[in-house]
Amino acid sequence: MPTSTEDKNVRHPLGRDIGVAVWSSFLAAALATMCFFATFDPNALHDDAEILRGAFSPRMTGYTLGFFFFWFFTLLAAGLTVYLLRGRVPPGRSGPPADSR
């Protein structure tokens, strides 16, 4: 049974990586949503785009859809980053290769 936080992280690195990707993408999506909607009003998008008339009826729906749009793409980017950082682990090793400095 693991006794410290470090032991838990060593035993479940995939869970930690998923948590890091989800949390960092959530924060990035929140920031992107704030920046985007500080410039563009969902009601103005509703008025200008014929195809979006049903999607952006109330203003809060526009904010919600925009947030999930940004969260999807930032989660995709964060997941790809985690995947690339993990790399391949040689057989018989439990972690990334040691630094050779």
VOVEX-911025 format. One line per field, with one value per atom (N, C-alpha, C): residue number from 0; residue in one letter; atom name; x, z, y. Coordinates in Angstrom, 1 decimal, decimal comma, padded with zeros to 4 digits. Example, Ala and Ser with C-alpha at 12.3 -4.5 7.8 and 13.67 -1.06 7.14 Angstrom:
BEGIN
k = [0|0|0|1|1|1]
r = [A|A|A|S|S|S]
a = [N|CA|C|N|CA|C]
c1 = [013,2|012,3|013,2|012,8|013,7|012,9]
c3 = [007,8|007,8|007,8|007,1|007,1|007,9]
c2 = [-005,7|-004,5|-003,3|-002,2|-001,1|000,0]
This chain:
BEGIN
k = [0|0|0|1|1|1|2|2|2|3|3|3|4|4|4|5|5|5|6|6|6|7|7|7|8|8|8|9|9|9|10|10|10|11|11|11|12|12|12|13|13|13|14|14|14|15|15|15|16|16|16|17|17|17|18|18|18|19|19|19|20|20|20|21|21|21|22|22|22|23|23|23|24|24|24|25|25|25|26|26|26|27|27|27|28|28|28|29|29|29|30|30|30|31|31|31|32|32|32|33|33|33|34|34|34|35|35|35|36|36|36|37|37|37|38|38|38|39|39|39|40|40|40|41|41|41|42|42|42|43|43|43|44|44|44|45|45|45|46|46|46|47|47|47|48|48|48|49|49|49|50|50|50|51|51|51|52|52|52|53|53|53|54|54|54|55|55|55|56|56|56|57|57|57|58|58|58|59|59|59|60|60|60|61|61|61|62|62|62|63|63|63|64|64|64|65|65|65|66|66|66|67|67|67|68|68|68|69|69|69|70|70|70|71|71|71|72|72|72|73|73|73|74|74|74|75|75|75|76|76|76|77|77|77|78|78|78|79|79|79|80|80|80|81|81|81|82|82|82|83|83|83|84|84|84|85|85|85|86|86|86|87|87|87|88|88|88|89|89|89|90|90|90|91|91|91|92|92|92|93|93|93|94|94|94|95|95|95|96|96|96|97|97|97|98|98|98|99|99|99|100|100|100]
r = [M|M|M|P|P|P|T|T|T|S|S|S|T|T|T|E|E|E|D|D|D|K|K|K|N|N|N|V|V|V|R|R|R|H|H|H|P|P|P|L|L|L|G|G|G|R|R|R|D|D|D|I|I|I|G|G|G|V|V|V|A|A|A|V|V|V|W|W|W|S|S|S|S|S|S|F|F|F|L|L|L|A|A|A|A|A|A|A|A|A|L|L|L|A|A|A|T|T|T|M|M|M|C|C|C|F|F|F|F|F|F|A|A|A|T|T|T|F|F|F|D|D|D|P|P|P|N|N|N|A|A|A|L|L|L|H|H|H|D|D|D|D|D|D|A|A|A|E|E|E|I|I|I|L|L|L|R|R|R|G|G|G|A|A|A|F|F|F|S|S|S|P|P|P|R|R|R|M|M|M|T|T|T|G|G|G|Y|Y|Y|T|T|T|L|L|L|G|G|G|F|F|F|F|F|F|F|F|F|F|F|F|W|W|W|F|F|F|F|F|F|T|T|T|L|L|L|L|L|L|A|A|A|A|A|A|G|G|G|L|L|L|T|T|T|V|V|V|Y|Y|Y|L|L|L|L|L|L|R|R|R|G|G|G|R|R|R|V|V|V|P|P|P|P|P|P|G|G|G|R|R|R|S|S|S|G|G|G|P|P|P|P|P|P|A|A|A|D|D|D|S|S|S|R|R|R]
a = [N|CA|C|N|CA|C|N|CA|C|N|CA|C|N|CA|C|N|CA|C|N|CA|C|N|CA|C|N|CA|C|N|CA|C|N|CA|C|N|CA|C|N|CA|C|N|CA|C|N|CA|C|N|CA|C|N|CA|C|N|CA|C|N|CA|C|N|CA|C|N|CA|C|N|CA|C|N|CA|C|N|CA|C|N|CA|C|N|CA|C|N|CA|C|N|CA|C|N|CA|C|N|CA|C|N|CA|C|N|CA|C|N|CA|C|N|CA|C|N|CA|C|N|CA|C|N|CA|C|N|CA|C|N|CA|C|N|CA|C|N|CA|C|N|CA|C|N|CA|C|N|CA|C|N|CA|C|N|CA|C|N|CA|C|N|CA|C|N|CA|C|N|CA|C|N|CA|C|N|CA|C|N|CA|C|N|CA|C|N|CA|C|N|CA|C|N|CA|C|N|CA|C|N|CA|C|N|CA|C|N|CA|C|N|CA|C|N|CA|C|N|CA|C|N|CA|C|N|CA|C|N|CA|C|N|CA|C|N|CA|C|N|CA|C|N|CA|C|N|CA|C|N|CA|C|N|CA|C|N|CA|C|N|CA|C|N|CA|C|N|CA|C|N|CA|C|N|CA|C|N|CA|C|N|CA|C|N|CA|C|N|CA|C|N|CA|C|N|CA|C|N|CA|C|N|CA|C|N|CA|C|N|CA|C|N|CA|C|N|CA|C|N|CA|C|N|CA|C|N|CA|C|N|CA|C|N|CA|C|N|CA|C|N|CA|C|N|CA|C|N|CA|C]
c1 = [000,9|000,0|000,9|000,7|001,5|001,3|002,4|002,2|002,4|002,9|003,1|002,5|002,4|001,9|002,8|004,1|005,1|004,9|004,6|004,4|003,2|002,1|000,9|001,1|001,9|002,2|003,0|003,9|004,8|003,9|003,0|002,1|001,1|000,6|-000,5|-000,1|001,0|001,3|000,3|-000,5|-001,5|-002,6|-003,0|-004,0|-003,6|-002,3|-001,8|-001,7|-001,3|-001,2|-002,5|-003,5|-004,9|-005,4|-005,1|-005,5|-004,9|-003,6|-002,8|-003,4|-003,7|-004,2|-005,6|-006,5|-007,8|-007,8|-007,0|-007,0|-006,4|-005,3|-004,6|-005,5|-006,1|-007,0|-008,2|-008,7|-009,9|-009,5|-008,3|-007,9|-007,6|-007,0|-006,8|-008,1|-009,1|-010,4|-011,1|-011,0|-011,6|-011,0|-009,7|-009,0|-009,3|-009,4|-009,7|-011,2|-012,1|-013,5|-013,6|-012,9|-012,9|-012,4|-011,3|-010,7|-011,6|-012,2|-013,0|-014,3|-014,9|-016,2|-016,1|-014,8|-014,6|-014,6|-014,4|-014,3|-015,7|-016,2|-017,4|-018,6|-019,7|-020,9|-021,7|-022,2|-022,9|-024,2|-024,8|-026,0|-025,6|-024,5|-024,0|-023,7|-023,1|-022,9|-024,2|-025,2|-026,5|-027,1|-027,0|-027,6|-026,9|-025,6|-024,8|-024,8|-024,9|-024,8|-026,2|-026,6|-027,9|-027,9|-026,8|-026,7|-026,7|-026,3|-026,2|-027,4|-028,4|-029,6|-030,2|-030,3|-030,9|-030,0|-028,7|-027,7|-027,5|-027,5|-027,2|-028,4|-029,5|-030,7|-030,5|-030,3|-029,9|-028,4|-028,0|-026,6|-025,8|-026,3|-025,6|-025,3|-026,2|-026,0|-024,8|-024,6|-023,5|-022,2|-022,2|-021,0|-020,7|-021,7|-021,5|-020,9|-021,5|-021,0|-019,6|-019,4|-018,0|-017,0|-017,3|-016,4|-016,1|-017,2|-016,9|-016,2|-016,4|-015,6|-014,1|-013,8|-012,4|-011,8|-012,6|-012,1|-011,8|-012,6|-012,3|-011,0|-010,7|-009,5|-008,3|-008,4|-007,3|-007,0|-008,1|-007,9|-007,2|-007,5|-006,8|-005,3|-005,0|-003,6|-002,9|-003,5|-002,9|-002,7|-003,6|-003,5|-002,4|-002,3|-001,2|000,2|000,2|001,5|001,9|000,9|001,2|001,7|001,1|001,5|002,9|003,2|004,6|005,6|005,3|006,2|006,5|005,6|005,7|006,7|006,7|007,6|007,5|008,4|008,5|009,3|008,9|009,7|010,3|011,6|012,2|011,7|011,7|011,2|012,1|011,5|012,3|012,4|012,0|012,1|010,7|010,5|009,2|009,0|010,0|009,8|010,6|010,7|011,4|012,9|013,7|015,1|015,8|016,8|017,6|018,3|018,5|019,2|020,7|021,4|022,8|023,8|023,4|024,3|025,3]
c3 = [000,0|000,0|000,0|-000,9|-001,0|000,2|000,7|002,0|001,7|000,6|000,3|-001,1|-001,3|-002,6|-003,7|-003,5|-004,5|-005,0|-004,0|-004,4|-005,2|-004,9|-005,7|-007,1|-007,3|-008,6|-009,4|-008,8|-009,5|-010,0|-009,2|-009,5|-010,6|-010,6|-011,5|-012,4|-013,2|-014,0|-015,0|-015,5|-016,5|-016,0|-014,7|-014,1|-013,8|-013,4|-013,2|-014,5|-015,6|-016,9|-017,4|-017,2|-017,6|-016,8|-015,5|-014,7|-015,1|-015,4|-015,8|-017,1|-018,1|-019,4|-019,2|-018,5|-018,3|-017,6|-016,5|-015,7|-016,5|-017,1|-017,9|-019,1|-019,7|-020,8|-020,4|-019,2|-018,6|-018,4|-017,8|-017,5|-018,8|-019,8|-021,1|-021,8|-021,7|-022,3|-021,6|-020,3|-019,6|-020,0|-020,1|-020,6|-022,0|-022,9|-024,3|-024,4|-023,6|-023,6|-023,2|-022,1|-021,6|-022,7|-023,3|-024,3|-025,5|-026,0|-027,2|-026,9|-025,8|-025,6|-025,0|-024,7|-024,4|-025,7|-026,8|-028,1|-028,8|-028,8|-029,6|-028,6|-028,9|-028,2|-028,8|-028,0|-028,6|-029,3|-028,9|-029,6|-030,9|-031,0|-032,3|-033,2|-032,7|-033,6|-034,1|-033,2|-033,5|-034,6|-034,6|-035,6|-036,9|-036,9|-038,1|-038,9|-038,2|-038,9|-038,9|-040,1|-040,3|-039,8|-039,9|-039,5|-037,9|-037,2|-035,8|-035,0|-035,7|-035,1|-034,0|-034,3|-033,3|-032,2|-032,4|-031,4|-030,3|-030,7|-029,8|-029,4|-029,2|-028,8|-027,5|-026,4|-025,2|-025,2|-024,5|-024,4|-023,7|-022,6|-021,9|-022,7|-023,6|-024,5|-025,3|-025,8|-026,6|-025,8|-024,6|-023,7|-023,5|-023,2|-022,9|-024,1|-025,2|-026,4|-026,8|-026,6|-026,9|-025,9|-024,6|-023,7|-024,0|-024,3|-024,7|-026,0|-026,9|-028,1|-027,8|-027,0|-026,7|-025,8|-024,9|-024,1|-024,9|-025,9|-026,7|-027,4|-028,0|-028,7|-027,8|-026,7|-025,7|-025,1|-024,9|-024,4|-025,4|-026,6|-027,7|-027,7|-027,6|-027,6|-026,4|-025,2|-024,0|-024,0|-024,5|-024,6|-025,6|-026,7|-027,6|-027,0|-026,2|-025,5|-024,5|-023,7|-022,8|-023,5|-024,6|-025,4|-025,9|-026,4|-026,9|-025,8|-024,7|-023,6|-023,0|-023,0|-022,4|-023,1|-024,5|-025,3|-025,1|-025,6|-025,4|-024,2|-023,5|-022,3|-022,7|-022,6|-023,0|-022,1|-022,6|-021,7|-020,5|-019,4|-018,1|-017,3|-017,9|-017,2|-016,9|-015,8|-015,4|-015,6|-016,0|-016,2|-017,4|-017,6|-018,7|-018,5|-019,6|-019,5|-018,6|-017,9|-017,0|-017,8|-017,2|-017,9|-017,9|-019,0|-019,1|-018,9|-018,2|-018,0|-017,0]
c2 = [-001,2|000,0|001,2|002,2|003,4|004,2|004,8|005,6|007,1|007,5|008,9|009,3|010,5|011,0|010,6|010,7|010,3|008,9|007,9|006,6|006,4|007,2|007,1|007,6|008,7|009,2|008,2|007,5|006,5|005,4|004,9|003,8|004,1|005,3|005,7|006,9|006,9|008,0|008,4|007,4|007,7|008,6|008,3|009,1|010,5|010,6|012,0|012,7|012,1|012,7|013,1|012,3|012,7|013,9|013,9|015,0|016,3|016,2|017,4|017,9|017,0|017,4|018,1|017,5|018,0|019,3|019,4|020,6|021,8|021,6|022,6|023,1|022,1|022,5|023,3|022,9|023,7|025,1|025,3|026,7|027,5|026,8|027,5|027,8|026,9|027,2|028,3|028,4|029,5|030,8|030,9|032,1|032,4|031,4|031,7|032,2|031,6|032,0|033,5|033,8|035,2|036,2|035,9|036,7|036,8|035,7|035,7|036,5|036,3|036,9|038,4|038,8|040,2|041,0|040,3|041,0|040,8|039,6|039,3|039,0|039,5|039,3|038,2|037,2|036,1|036,5|037,6|038,1|038,7|039,4|039,9|038,8|037,7|036,5|035,9|035,9|035,4|036,3|037,6|038,5|038,4|038,1|038,2|036,9|035,8|034,4|033,7|033,5|032,8|031,4|030,7|029,3|029,2|030,2|030,2|030,7|031,0|031,6|030,7|029,4|028,5|028,2|028,2|027,8|028,9|030,1|031,2|032,0|031,4|032,2|033,0|032,3|033,1|033,3|034,4|034,7|033,6|033,1|032,1|030,8|030,5|029,3|029,6|030,8|031,1|031,0|031,5|031,4|029,9|029,1|027,7|026,9|027,1|026,4|026,9|028,2|028,7|028,1|028,0|027,4|025,9|025,1|023,7|023,6|024,5|024,5|024,7|025,7|025,9|024,8|024,2|023,2|021,9|021,6|020,5|020,6|021,7|021,9|022,0|022,7|022,7|021,4|020,6|019,2|018,3|018,5|017,8|018,2|019,4|019,9|019,4|019,4|019,0|017,5|016,7|015,3|014,9|015,6|015,4|015,7|016,7|017,1|016,0|015,5|014,5|013,2|012,9|011,7|011,9|013,0|013,2|013,3|013,8|013,9|012,5|011,7|010,3|009,5|009,6|008,8|007,3|006,6|005,1|004,8|003,9|003,4|002,0|001,9|000,6|-000,5|-001,8|-002,9|-003,0|-003,3|-003,4|-002,1|-001,0|000,3|000,8|001,5|001,9|003,4|004,1|005,5|006,0|007,3|007,9|007,6|007,7|007,4|008,5|008,0|008,9|010,0|011,2|012,3|011,9|012,0|011,6|012,7|013,8|014,9|014,6]
